[in-house]
Amino acid sequence: QVQLVESGGGVVQAGDSLRVSCAVSGRTLSGYAVGWFRQTPGKEREFVAAMSRTGGSTYYGGSVKGRFTVSRDNGKNLVYLQMNALRPEDTAVYYCAIGNRVITSSLSNHNQYDWWGQGTQVTVSS
């Protein structure tokens, strides 16, 4: 059974940094594309960041480019999202996802991912 568990969310102030993690069990992370998405009440799930199956390519949503960094540790089955220069509009529930059929051109499409975590709340106060 595949499980993804996010952790590291919390309440921070604007300008602060935060790193959220995603622990994957039931699958070896190697060979899987990894993605981070976020959602606020009443809005569509928004693409944040993703890394290709080989780890050779990373992609970011326009609003986070230059501030957020996605990384992975295949040996520990962990995925990270480092968030710097946080803004109040970054407030959301952050979800990690993995998929082994995600092609590079579709990394931002949440429908391409097979397994999802339960989400972790990130709140940025002004």
Solvent accessible surface area in square Angstrom, and as a share of the most:
residue,aa,sasa,rsa
1,Q,187,0.83
2,V,21,0.12
3,Q,97,0.43
4,L,10,0.05
5,V,74,0.43
6,E,7,0.03
7,S,61,0.39
8,G,41,0.39
9,G,30,0.29
10,G,27,0.26
11,V,116,0.67
12,V,23,0.13
13,Q,122,0.54
14,A,49,0.38
15,G,53,0.51
16,D,62,0.32
17,S,62,0.40
18,L,33,0.17
19,R,129,0.47
20,V,0,0.00
21,S,22,0.14
22,C,0,0.00
23,A,44,0.34
24,V,8,0.05
25,S,56,0.36
26,G,47,0.45
27,R,100,0.37
28,T,91,0.53
29,L,0,0.00
30,S,63,0.41
31,G,37,0.36
32,Y,20,0.07
33,A,0,0.00
34,V,1,0.00
35,G,0,0.00
36,W,0,0.00
37,F,1,0.01
38,R,13,0.05
39,Q,56,0.25
40,T,39,0.22
41,P,133,0.84
42,G,92,0.88
43,K,142,0.60
44,E,151,0.68
45,R,72,0.26
46,E,75,0.34
47,F,33,0.14
48,V,0,0.00
49,A,0,0.00
50,A,0,0.00
51,M,18,0.08
52,S,9,0.06
53,R,100,0.37
54,T,126,0.73
55,G,28,0.27
56,G,68,0.65
57,S,38,0.25
58,T,57,0.33
59,Y,92,0.35
60,Y,47,0.18
61,G,12,0.12
62,G,71,0.68
63,S,56,0.36
64,V,1,0.01
65,K,131,0.56
66,G,81,0.78
67,R,23,0.08
68,F,6,0.02
69,T,72,0.42
70,V,4,0.02
71,S,45,0.29
72,R,38,0.14
73,D,47,0.24
74,N,61,0.31
75,G,79,0.76
76,K,138,0.59
77,N,30,0.15
78,L,39,0.20
79,V,1,0.01
80,Y,33,0.12
81,L,0,0.00
82,Q,58,0.26
83,M,0,0.00
84,N,60,0.31
85,A,50,0.38
86,L,2,0.01
87,R,103,0.38
88,P,57,0.36
89,E,118,0.53
90,D,0,0.00
91,T,40,0.23
92,A,3,0.03
93,V,41,0.23
94,Y,0,0.00
95,Y,36,0.14
96,C,1,0.01
97,A,1,0.00
98,I,1,0.00
99,G,0,0.00
100,N,62,0.32
101,R,156,0.57
102,V,3,0.02
103,I,96,0.49
104,T,65,0.38
105,S,100,0.64
106,S,23,0.15
107,L,3,0.01
108,S,61,0.39
109,N,58,0.30
110,H,70,0.31
111,N,111,0.57
112,Q,59,0.26
113,Y,13,0.05
114,D,49,0.25
115,W,69,0.24
116,W,74,0.26
117,G,10,0.09
118,Q,112,0.50
119,G,12,0.11
120,T,17,0.10
121,Q,87,0.39
122,V,0,0.00
123,T,43,0.25
124,V,6,0.04
125,S,45,0.29
126,S,126,0.81
